[in-house]
Amino acid sequence: MSTDVSAALEAILFSSNRPLKLRELQQATDTDRNSVEGALEHLREALEGRGVMLMRHHDEIHLATRPEYAAAVRRALRPEVSGRLSQAAYESLAIVAYQQPVSRARIEDVRGVNCESVLGNLELRDLITEVGRGTGPGQPKLYGTTMRFLQVMGLESLDRLPTPKHEGVELSQRGGADGEPRRDIR
């Protein structure tokens, strides 16, 4: 019986978008407090080493992602971020697009301002992503564009980026983070 109640509790907690009170679980399973407590303990043990865990705070119970897997879940679900990009975001995105792979330090050098929050926003929108690590001190993240970038910009590939000129020098030939010519990341 405890296994059936445990499975029912797992389904209920999985489906809930909020913590549930012990008495709510009792009512939902039509069982007494001791049966629910035993089934919750059985469920807690069954979830050890798995991607989710049973959280309990007094008489509130919740099924949640284990912290060590939260980043992977966040990347997989990629909450759609709405709204227009700021001028700073467009500038940073252009630098990444033309100079990838490129470090934050290089982007900040070109823009002349701190770009940490802008880059975080672009990553959240899945327009840029970490494509490697630099060879310098601390092995900084190197950023590149994503498939979503191509979709949003309406480009078939990075080869279709317009070739802008800056002070008579083609940006696509100026190079990325290591001074190497820009490489296309597909």
C-alpha positions as CSV (number, residue, x, y, z in Angstrom):
1,M,0.0,0.0,0.0
2,S,2.8,2.4,0.9
3,T,4.3,2.0,-2.6
4,D,1.0,2.9,-4.2
5,V,0.6,6.0,-2.0
6,S,4.2,6.9,-2.6
7,A,3.6,6.7,-6.4
8,A,0.5,8.8,-6.1
9,L,2.3,11.4,-4.0
10,E,5.1,11.6,-6.5
11,A,2.6,12.2,-9.3
12,I,0.7,14.8,-7.3
13,L,3.9,16.7,-6.2
14,F,5.3,16.5,-9.8
15,S,2.2,18.0,-11.2
16,S,2.0,20.8,-8.6
17,N,3.6,24.1,-9.2
18,R,3.7,24.9,-5.5
19,P,4.5,23.2,-2.2
20,L,1.6,21.2,-0.8
21,K,0.6,20.9,2.8
22,L,0.6,17.4,4.4
23,R,-3.1,17.6,5.0
24,E,-3.6,18.3,1.2
25,L,-1.7,15.2,0.4
26,Q,-3.7,13.2,3.0
27,Q,-7.0,14.4,1.4
28,A,-5.7,13.8,-2.2
29,T,-4.7,10.2,-1.4
30,D,-7.5,9.5,1.1
31,T,-5.1,8.2,3.7
32,D,-4.1,9.1,7.2
33,R,-1.1,11.1,8.3
34,N,1.0,8.1,9.2
35,S,0.5,6.5,5.8
36,V,1.4,9.7,4.0
37,E,4.5,10.2,6.3
38,G,5.6,6.6,5.5
39,A,5.0,7.0,1.8
40,L,6.9,10.3,1.7
41,E,9.9,8.6,3.4
42,H,9.7,5.8,0.8
43,L,9.6,8.4,-2.0
44,R,12.5,10.4,-0.4
45,E,14.7,7.3,-0.4
46,A,13.7,6.3,-3.9
47,L,14.7,9.7,-5.2
48,E,18.2,9.6,-3.7
49,G,20.8,9.9,-6.5
50,R,18.2,11.1,-9.0
51,G,17.6,14.5,-10.6
52,V,14.8,15.6,-8.3
53,M,14.5,15.6,-4.6
54,L,11.7,15.8,-2.0
55,M,11.9,19.0,-0.1
56,R,10.1,19.4,3.2
57,H,9.7,22.5,5.4
58,H,7.5,21.7,8.4
59,D,4.3,20.4,6.9
60,E,4.9,21.7,3.4
61,I,6.3,19.2,0.8
62,H,7.6,20.0,-2.7
63,L,9.3,18.0,-5.5
64,A,12.2,20.0,-6.9
65,T,15.2,19.8,-9.1
66,R,18.4,19.0,-7.3
67,P,20.7,22.1,-7.2
68,E,23.5,20.4,-9.1
69,Y,21.2,19.9,-12.1
70,A,19.5,23.3,-12.0
71,A,21.8,24.9,-14.6
72,A,21.1,22.1,-17.1
73,V,17.4,22.4,-16.6
74,R,17.6,26.1,-17.1
75,R,19.5,25.7,-20.3
76,A,17.1,23.1,-21.6
77,L,14.0,25.1,-20.8
78,R,15.4,28.4,-22.0
79,P,12.7,30.7,-20.8
80,E,11.7,32.9,-23.7
81,V,12.7,36.4,-23.0
82,S,10.6,39.0,-24.6
83,G,11.2,42.6,-25.4
84,R,13.6,44.5,-27.6
85,L,17.3,44.4,-27.3
86,S,19.0,47.5,-26.0
87,Q,21.6,49.4,-28.0
88,A,24.3,48.0,-25.7
89,A,23.0,44.5,-26.4
90,Y,23.1,45.0,-30.2
91,E,26.6,46.5,-30.0
92,S,27.8,43.5,-27.9
93,L,26.1,41.0,-30.2
94,A,27.7,42.6,-33.3
95,I,31.1,42.3,-31.7
96,V,30.5,38.6,-30.8
97,A,29.1,37.9,-34.3
98,Y,32.1,39.4,-36.2
99,Q,34.9,38.5,-33.8
100,Q,33.9,35.1,-32.4
101,P,35.2,33.4,-30.5
102,V,35.7,36.5,-28.4
103,S,36.2,37.1,-24.7
104,R,34.3,39.5,-22.5
105,A,37.5,41.5,-22.0
106,R,37.8,42.0,-25.7
107,I,34.1,43.0,-26.0
108,E,34.6,45.5,-23.1
109,D,37.7,46.8,-24.8
110,V,35.8,47.5,-28.0
111,R,32.8,49.0,-26.2
112,G,34.7,50.8,-23.4
113,V,32.2,49.7,-20.7
114,N,31.5,46.7,-18.5
115,C,29.4,44.2,-20.5
116,E,28.8,41.4,-17.9
117,S,25.0,42.0,-17.5
118,V,24.5,42.5,-21.3
119,L,26.3,39.3,-22.1
120,G,24.2,37.5,-19.4
121,N,21.1,38.8,-21.1
122,L,22.2,37.7,-24.5
123,E,23.0,34.2,-23.1
124,L,19.6,34.1,-21.5
125,R,18.0,34.9,-24.8
126,D,20.1,32.1,-26.4
127,L,21.7,34.6,-28.9
128,I,25.3,33.8,-27.7
129,T,26.9,31.0,-25.8
130,E,30.2,29.9,-24.4
131,V,32.1,28.2,-27.2
132,G,35.4,27.7,-25.5
133,R,38.0,29.0,-23.1
134,G,40.8,31.5,-23.8
135,T,44.5,30.7,-23.1
136,G,45.1,33.8,-21.0
137,P,45.0,34.2,-17.2
138,G,41.9,32.5,-15.7
139,Q,41.1,31.0,-19.1
140,P,38.2,33.4,-19.8
141,K,35.0,32.3,-21.5
142,L,35.0,32.8,-25.3
143,Y,31.6,33.7,-26.7
144,G,30.0,32.8,-30.1
145,T,26.6,33.2,-31.7
146,T,24.0,30.4,-31.7
147,M,21.4,29.0,-34.1
148,R,18.9,31.2,-32.4
149,F,21.0,34.3,-33.4
150,L,20.7,33.2,-37.0
151,Q,17.0,32.7,-36.7
152,V,16.4,36.1,-35.1
153,M,18.6,37.9,-37.6
154,G,17.2,36.0,-40.5
155,L,20.5,34.7,-41.7
156,E,21.2,31.3,-43.4
157,S,24.7,31.2,-41.9
158,L,27.4,33.5,-40.5
159,D,28.8,33.7,-44.0
160,R,25.8,35.9,-44.8
161,L,26.7,38.6,-42.2
162,P,27.3,41.9,-44.0
163,T,30.9,42.9,-44.2
164,P,31.2,46.3,-42.4
165,K,34.1,48.6,-42.7
166,H,35.6,50.3,-39.8
167,E,38.3,52.9,-40.4
168,G,39.1,51.3,-43.7
169,V,39.7,47.8,-42.1
170,E,37.2,45.0,-42.7
171,L,36.1,43.8,-39.2
172,S,35.9,40.2,-40.4
173,Q,39.6,40.3,-41.0
174,R,40.6,41.9,-37.7
175,G,40.3,38.6,-35.9
176,G,38.8,37.2,-32.7
177,A,40.1,36.8,-29.2
178,D,43.5,35.5,-30.1
179,G,44.0,37.8,-33.1
180,E,43.2,34.9,-35.4
181,P,40.9,35.5,-38.3
182,R,37.2,35.0,-37.4
183,R,36.1,31.4,-37.6
184,D,32.5,30.5,-38.4
185,I,30.7,28.5,-35.7
186,R,27.9,26.5,-37.1
